[in-house]
Amino acid sequence: MQYRRLGKTGYDVSAVGFGAWAIGADWGEVTEDEALAALHAAVDAGVTFFDTADVYGDGRSERLLARLRRERPDAEVVIATKAGRRLDPHVAAGYTAANIEAFVDRSLANLETEALDLLQLHCPPTEVYYDPDLFAGLDDLVARGKVRKYGVSVEKVEEALKTIEYHAVATVQIIFNIFRQRPAGLFLREAAARDVGVIVRVPLASGLLTGKMTRDTTFAADDHRNYNVEGQAFDRGETFAGVDFEQGLDAVGELRPLVPQGWSLVDVALRWILDHPEVGTVIPGAKNPTQARANAAAADLPALDAVTMERIAELYERYFVPQVHHRW
């Protein structure tokens, strides 16, 4: 495993982390034993950064991570959680200091800790990024010891660029992958200049970039790849990175010849992200130990060669610039 400094948090974290959405909810059934086995396999592989949220399984994901910490007391893990999506309705007016503190208190209980390593606002409406009073409230949570560092999880590059204007924002979590390359422009440069840690989510485009899906693939009723394809439940960019499923399969067909011998398409997808040095950590999900170990292994692979990077750039221009580049 390779380790990188996560911006101004000062945390040194594994280049490949663990996204804990899948073990909480919305990706089909995962038993508690399966989830814990995946978490332990990740720790065994050197993973030290775990990302969750208070809404993943209504706190289930946080509670599983608390149990991991109990069972692996010698593992120096950093747990990032997110708050805000418990609001109903999920509107900008709900993002008050009092509401966020109530969510933080609940996460503290779930995670069995006195202070959150990293709190992230959970993809709030765009107006929230223009509310300095809310960010002052986050500063107060840090001052009072409930939160060690804070950041945001965003949907759009524009939101990311706005939020890093706040000096205390330590991290930005953003979708960035072979099918969603826009952050590689202005945002990554600005984040690096401001020492903001970049956390990359949806690196495998909800499984499209595993290369294991076909036009006959189906998803369970409780899997967001079934019920959120058009953004019915939350931002459609979170499901298949917002790309058309069949078009994504066509693009995967063109990526297969670029996979080096002995590698998998997952390796290429994760390595492509890690070959951007501004990225602090990438957080693929895993529902079992095999997936967790395979994800972690990408950190130790060599960089992709220039020809492969050029081919991937060309594929993005042809398939996805017209479809997604301007949206997020």
Secondary structure, 3 states (H helix, E strand, C coil): CCEEECHHHCCEEECECEECCCCCCCECCCCHHHHHHHHHHHHHCCCCEEECCCCCCCCHHHHHHHHHHHHCCCCCCEEEEEECCCCCCCCHHHCCHHHHHHHHHHHHHHHCCCCEEEEEEECCCHHHHHCHHHHHHHHHHHHCCCEEEEEEECCCHHHHHHHCCCCCEEEEEEECECCECHHHCHHHHHHHHCCCEEEEECCCHHHHHHCCCCCCCCCCCCEHHHHCCCCCCCCHHHCHHHCCHHHHHHHHHHHHHHCCCCCCHHHHHHHHHHCCCCEEEECCECCCHHHHHHHHHHHHCCCCCHHHHHHHHHHHHHHCHHHHHCCC
